[in-house]
C-alpha cells in the first residue's frame, strides 16, 4: 500500500500525470502485489516521495491491473521504475535500488 505522497496511477490517469507540464519529473514504479522485490521498494519509494516533495512526484502502476500500460513501455521484469519529464522517458531502473540512487536520478532531471 502506497503512502499518501505516492500516486496510484491507472490507464485513465497515467497520461495526464506523466505529461503534466511544470510539475517536475515523475518516477513511475511498475509493480505487482505478489512481487517480493516490489514490496521491498515500497517503503523506499515512500521515503523518496517525502524527500523530494515539491520537486518531483512518485507514482505506482499495478501491472496486473494495467497490462496495456506495462506492454506499452516494454516492462518485462518488475519492479521497473521509469522517470518521465514532460511526458518523455528520461531514465529507467529495473530491479531494487536504494533511496539515494533514486534521489540522485530524479535530481538530475528536477526543475
C-alpha positions, -999 to +999 in steps of 0.1 A: +000+000+000+014+034-010+016+064+012-004+095+006+026+110-011+027+083-038+001+085-066-017+054-077-019+055-115-041+036-139-049+038-176-071+069-171-047+090-150-014+078-164-010+100-195-023+131-176+002+127-148+033+120-169+025+148-193+018+175-167+040+204-176+058+224-150+053+199-122+088+184-125+096+148-131+075+118-121+090+085-112+066+057-121+070+023-104+056-006-124+049-033-098+026-061-086+012-071-052+027-107-055+062-094-063+086-096-033+112-071-047+083-047-054+072-049-018+108-041-007+108-010-029+075+004-015+090+020+017+120+033-003+096+050-028+076+064+001+108+080+016+118+094-018+083+109-023+086+127+011+122+137+005+115+152-030+080+166-023+075+197-044+104+189-068+092+155-081+064+131-078+062+093-074+035+071-090+028+034-090+012+013-117+000-022-108+010-042-139-017-069-132-044-043-134-028-022-162-013-048-186-016-025-216+005+002-199+031-023-190+032-036-226+034+000-240+067+005-221+081-030-226+080-039-190+095-074-188+106-075-152+093-058-121+099-037-103+107-013-132+109+024-124+107+049-153+114+086-148+093+108-170+096+146-175+070+164-197+058+131-210+092+119-221+111+089-207+143+102-191+157+072-173+148+037-163+158+013-135+150-024-134+151-042-100+156-029-065+177+001-058+185+025-029+167+056-018+199+076-025+203+062-061+167+071-069+170+106-054+202+113-074+185+101-106+155+123-100+177+153-090+194+151-125+160+160-141+142+181-114+133+217-121 
